[in-house]
Amino acid sequence: MASVIEVSRDKFEELVAEALDTIPADLTAAMSNVVVVVVDDPPEPNLLGLYTGVPLTERGDWYSGVLPDRIEIYRNPISQICDSEEDVIDEVRITVVHEVAHHFGIDDARLHELGW
């Protein structure tokens, strides 16, 4: 079992911001009405991140005045499964990309096909 890697909330938020910076600019420019936040613990076990909202591919004329979509990245579970700070950096990036992909309407099956 991995030992828990202690990463401060501030450092973890920096890692999430750095992971977002690795996403190509044309994709981040297309992101719309979405907020990315760090949360310590998930609402259910075994989640590293969660996208809640209406994917861009499902938005229509009715989509207006809607609260922002939300991407949550869970600090404690990621820290618990990692053996080093390098592992945390990698897992944060993978999780951020995975949840952003959901914002673009890409489901888990397709992400798996793509190697994510």
ROROZA-210639 format. One record per atom (N, C-alpha, C): residue in three letters; x, y, z. Coordinates in steps of 0.1 Angstrom, whole numbers. Example, Ala and Ser with C-alpha at 12.3 -4.5 7.8 and 13.67 -1.06 7.14 Angstrom:
<nodes>
> ALA, 132, -57, 78 $
> ALA, 123, -45, 78 $
> ALA, 132, -33, 78 $
> SER, 128, -22, 71 $
> SER, 137, -11, 71 $
> SER, 129, 0, 79 $
</nodes>
This chain:
<nodes>
> MET, 8, -12, 0 $
> MET, 0, 0, 0 $
> MET, 9, 12, 0 $
> ALA, 5, 22, -8 $
> ALA, 12, 35, -9 $
> ALA, 11, 43, 4 $
> SER, 22, 49, 8 $
> SER, 22, 58, 19 $
> SER, 16, 71, 14 $
> VAL, 9, 78, 23 $
> VAL, 2, 91, 19 $
> VAL, 13, 102, 16 $
> ILE, 12, 108, 5 $
> ILE, 21, 119, 2 $
> ILE, 14, 132, 6 $
> GLU, 20, 139, 15 $
> GLU, 14, 151, 20 $
> GLU, 17, 163, 10 $
> VAL, 6, 168, 5 $
> VAL, 7, 179, -5 $
> VAL, -3, 190, 1 $
> SER, 3, 202, 4 $
> SER, -6, 212, 9 $
> SER, -16, 216, -1 $
> ARG, -27, 222, 4 $
> ARG, -38, 226, -5 $
> ARG, -33, 236, -15 $
> ASP, -25, 246, -10 $
> ASP, -19, 256, -20 $
> ASP, -11, 249, -31 $
> LYS, -2, 240, -27 $
> LYS, 6, 233, -37 $
> LYS, -3, 225, -46 $
> PHE, -13, 218, -41 $
> PHE, -22, 210, -49 $
> PHE, -29, 219, -59 $
> GLU, -34, 230, -55 $
> GLU, -41, 240, -64 $
> GLU, -31, 244, -75 $
> GLU, -18, 246, -71 $
> GLU, -8, 250, -82 $
> GLU, -7, 239, -92 $
> LEU, -7, 226, -87 $
> LEU, -6, 215, -96 $
> LEU, -18, 214, -105 $
> VAL, -30, 217, -100 $
> VAL, -42, 217, -109 $
> VAL, -41, 228, -119 $
> ALA, -36, 239, -115 $
> ALA, -35, 251, -125 $
> ALA, -24, 247, -135 $
> GLU, -13, 241, -131 $
> GLU, -3, 237, -141 $
> GLU, -8, 226, -150 $
> ALA, -16, 217, -145 $
> ALA, -22, 207, -154 $
> ALA, -32, 213, -164 $
> LEU, -40, 223, -160 $
> LEU, -48, 230, -169 $
> LEU, -40, 237, -180 $
> ASP, -28, 242, -176 $
> ASP, -20, 249, -186 $
> ASP, -14, 240, -196 $
> THR, -14, 227, -194 $
> THR, -9, 217, -204 $
> THR, -19, 214, -214 $
> ILE, -32, 218, -212 $
> ILE, -42, 216, -222 $
> ILE, -41, 226, -233 $
> PRO, -41, 222, -246 $
> PRO, -39, 231, -257 $
> PRO, -48, 243, -256 $
> ALA, -43, 255, -260 $
> ALA, -50, 268, -258 $
> ALA, -63, 268, -266 $
> ASP, -63, 261, -278 $
> ASP, -76, 261, -285 $
> ASP, -87, 254, -278 $
> LEU, -83, 244, -270 $
> LEU, -93, 236, -263 $
> LEU, -98, 244, -250 $
> THR, -88, 250, -243 $
> THR, -92, 258, -232 $
> THR, -100, 270, -236 $
> ALA, -98, 276, -247 $
> ALA, -106, 287, -253 $
> ALA, -120, 283, -255 $
> ALA, -122, 270, -259 $
> ALA, -135, 265, -262 $
> ALA, -143, 261, -249 $
> MET, -136, 260, -238 $
> MET, -143, 257, -225 $
> MET, -152, 268, -222 $
> SER, -164, 265, -217 $
> SER, -174, 275, -215 $
> SER, -182, 272, -202 $
> ASN, -183, 282, -194 $
> ASN, -192, 282, -182 $
> ASN, -188, 270, -173 $
> VAL, -176, 269, -170 $
> VAL, -171, 258, -162 $
> VAL, -161, 263, -152 $
> VAL, -161, 258, -139 $
> VAL, -152, 261, -129 $
> VAL, -145, 249, -125 $
> VAL, -132, 250, -122 $
> VAL, -124, 239, -117 $
> VAL, -119, 242, -103 $
> VAL, -123, 233, -94 $
> VAL, -120, 235, -80 $
> VAL, -113, 223, -73 $
> VAL, -105, 226, -63 $
> VAL, -99, 215, -55 $
> VAL, -108, 213, -43 $
> VAL, -111, 200, -41 $
> VAL, -119, 196, -29 $
> VAL, -111, 185, -22 $
> ASP, -111, 186, -9 $
> ASP, -103, 176, -1 $
> ASP, -108, 162, -3 $
> ASP, -121, 159, -1 $
> ASP, -126, 146, -2 $
> ASP, -138, 145, -11 $
> PRO, -139, 133, -18 $
> PRO, -150, 131, -28 $
> PRO, -163, 128, -20 $
> PRO, -174, 129, -27 $
> PRO, -187, 126, -21 $
> PRO, -189, 111, -20 $
> GLU, -181, 103, -27 $
> GLU, -181, 88, -26 $
> GLU, -167, 83, -28 $
> PRO, -164, 71, -22 $
> PRO, -151, 66, -23 $
> PRO, -146, 63, -37 $
> ASN, -133, 63, -38 $
> ASN, -126, 59, -51 $
> ASN, -128, 69, -62 $
> LEU, -132, 81, -60 $
> LEU, -132, 92, -70 $
> LEU, -120, 101, -68 $
> LEU, -113, 103, -80 $
> LEU, -102, 113, -80 $
> LEU, -106, 126, -85 $
> GLY, -117, 126, -93 $
> GLY, -122, 139, -99 $
> GLY, -137, 136, -103 $
> LEU, -144, 147, -105 $
> LEU, -158, 146, -109 $
> LEU, -162, 158, -117 $
> TYR, -168, 155, -128 $
> TYR, -174, 166, -137 $
> TYR, -189, 165, -135 $
> THR, -195, 177, -132 $
> THR, -209, 178, -130 $
> THR, -214, 190, -139 $
> GLY, -223, 187, -148 $
> GLY, -228, 198, -156 $
> GLY, -234, 193, -169 $
> VAL, -234, 201, -179 $
> VAL, -240, 198, -192 $
> VAL, -228, 199, -202 $
> PRO, -224, 188, -207 $
> PRO, -213, 188, -217 $
> PRO, -215, 197, -229 $
> LEU, -205, 203, -234 $
> LEU, -206, 212, -246 $
> LEU, -214, 206, -257 $
> THR, -212, 193, -259 $
> THR, -219, 186, -270 $
> THR, -234, 184, -268 $
> GLU, -239, 187, -256 $
> GLU, -253, 185, -253 $
> GLU, -260, 199, -251 $
> ARG, -253, 210, -252 $
> ARG, -259, 223, -249 $
> ARG, -267, 227, -262 $
> GLY, -278, 233, -260 $
> GLY, -286, 238, -271 $
> GLY, -291, 252, -268 $
> ASP, -301, 256, -276 $
> ASP, -306, 270, -275 $
> ASP, -311, 272, -260 $
> TRP, -316, 262, -254 $
> TRP, -321, 263, -240 $
> TRP, -311, 267, -230 $
> TYR, -298, 265, -234 $
> TYR, -287, 266, -224 $
> TYR, -284, 281, -222 $
> SER, -290, 287, -212 $
> SER, -286, 301, -209 $
> SER, -290, 304, -195 $
> GLY, -283, 312, -188 $
> GLY, -285, 315, -174 $
> GLY, -283, 303, -165 $
> VAL, -275, 294, -169 $
> VAL, -273, 281, -162 $
> VAL, -260, 283, -153 $
> LEU, -261, 278, -141 $
> LEU, -249, 278, -132 $
> LEU, -238, 271, -139 $
> PRO, -225, 275, -136 $
> PRO, -214, 269, -143 $
> PRO, -213, 254, -140 $
> ASP, -208, 247, -150 $
> ASP, -204, 233, -148 $
> ASP, -193, 233, -137 $
> ARG, -191, 222, -131 $
> ARG, -181, 221, -120 $
> ARG, -172, 209, -122 $
> ILE, -159, 211, -122 $
> ILE, -149, 200, -122 $
> ILE, -143, 201, -108 $
> GLU, -144, 190, -101 $
> GLU, -138, 189, -88 $
> GLU, -126, 179, -89 $
> ILE, -115, 183, -83 $
> ILE, -103, 174, -83 $
> ILE, -101, 172, -68 $
> TYR, -100, 159, -64 $
> TYR, -100, 155, -50 $
> TYR, -86, 153, -45 $
> ARG, -82, 161, -36 $
> ARG, -68, 162, -31 $
> ARG, -64, 149, -23 $
> ASN, -72, 145, -13 $
> ASN, -69, 134, -4 $
> ASN, -68, 121, -11 $
> PRO, -77, 117, -19 $
> PRO, -76, 104, -26 $
> PRO, -64, 103, -36 $
> ILE, -61, 114, -42 $
> ILE, -50, 114, -51 $
> ILE, -37, 113, -43 $
> SER, -36, 120, -32 $
> SER, -24, 119, -23 $
> SER, -23, 105, -18 $
> GLN, -34, 98, -15 $
> GLN, -34, 85, -9 $
> GLN, -29, 74, -18 $
> ILE, -31, 76, -31 $
> ILE, -27, 65, -41 $
> ILE, -13, 67, -47 $
> CYS, -7, 78, -43 $
> CYS, 6, 81, -49 $
> CYS, 18, 78, -40 $
> ASP, 29, 74, -46 $
> ASP, 41, 71, -38 $
> ASP, 51, 82, -37 $
> SER, 49, 93, -46 $
> SER, 59, 104, -46 $
> SER, 52, 116, -51 $
> GLU, 58, 128, -49 $
> GLU, 53, 140, -54 $
> GLU, 52, 140, -69 $
> GLU, 61, 133, -76 $
> GLU, 61, 131, -90 $
> GLU, 48, 124, -94 $
> ASP, 45, 113, -87 $
> ASP, 32, 106, -89 $
> ASP, 20, 115, -88 $
> VAL, 20, 123, -78 $
> VAL, 9, 133, -75 $
> VAL, 8, 142, -87 $
> ILE, 19, 147, -92 $
> ILE, 19, 156, -104 $
> ILE, 12, 149, -116 $
> ASP, 17, 137, -118 $
> ASP, 12, 129, -130 $
> ASP, -3, 126, -128 $
> GLU, -7, 122, -116 $
> GLU, -21, 118, -114 $
> GLU, -30, 130, -114 $
> VAL, -26, 142, -110 $
> VAL, -34, 154, -111 $
> VAL, -36, 157, -125 $
> ARG, -25, 156, -133 $
> ARG, -27, 160, -148 $
> ARG, -36, 150, -155 $
> ILE, -35, 137, -152 $
> ILE, -44, 127, -158 $
> ILE, -58, 130, -154 $
> THR, -61, 133, -141 $
> THR, -74, 135, -136 $
> THR, -80, 148, -142 $
> VAL, -72, 159, -143 $
> VAL, -77, 171, -149 $
> VAL, -81, 169, -163 $
> VAL, -72, 163, -171 $
> VAL, -75, 160, -185 $
> VAL, -88, 152, -186 $
> HIS, -89, 141, -178 $
> HIS, -101, 133, -178 $
> HIS, -114, 140, -176 $
> GLU, -114, 149, -166 $
> GLU, -126, 156, -163 $
> GLU, -129, 167, -173 $
> VAL, -119, 174, -178 $
> VAL, -121, 183, -189 $
> VAL, -127, 176, -201 $
> ALA, -122, 164, -204 $
> ALA, -127, 157, -215 $
> ALA, -142, 155, -214 $
> HIS, -147, 152, -201 $
> HIS, -161, 151, -199 $
> HIS, -169, 163, -202 $
> HIS, -162, 175, -200 $
> HIS, -168, 188, -203 $
> HIS, -171, 189, -218 $
> PHE, -162, 183, -226 $
> PHE, -163, 183, -240 $
> PHE, -171, 171, -246 $
> GLY, -178, 164, -236 $
> GLY, -187, 153, -241 $
> GLY, -180, 140, -243 $
> ILE, -168, 138, -239 $
> ILE, -161, 125, -241 $
> ILE, -164, 116, -229 $
> ASP, -169, 104, -232 $
> ASP, -173, 95, -221 $
> ASP, -161, 86, -217 $
> ASP, -162, 79, -206 $
> ASP, -152, 71, -200 $
> ASP, -147, 60, -210 $
> ALA, -156, 54, -218 $
> ALA, -152, 44, -227 $
> ALA, -143, 50, -238 $
> ARG, -146, 61, -243 $
> ARG, -138, 68, -253 $
> ARG, -124, 72, -247 $
> LEU, -124, 77, -235 $
> LEU, -112, 81, -228 $
> LEU, -103, 69, -227 $
> HIS, -109, 57, -223 $
> HIS, -101, 45, -222 $
> HIS, -95, 41, -235 $
> GLU, -103, 42, -246 $
> GLU, -98, 39, -260 $
> GLU, -86, 48, -263 $
> LEU, -86, 60, -258 $
> LEU, -76, 70, -261 $
> LEU, -64, 69, -252 $
> GLY, -65, 60, -242 $
> GLY, -54, 58, -233 $
> GLY, -54, 66, -221 $
> TRP, -65, 72, -218 $
> TRP, -67, 80, -206 $
> TRP, -75, 72, -196 $
</nodes>
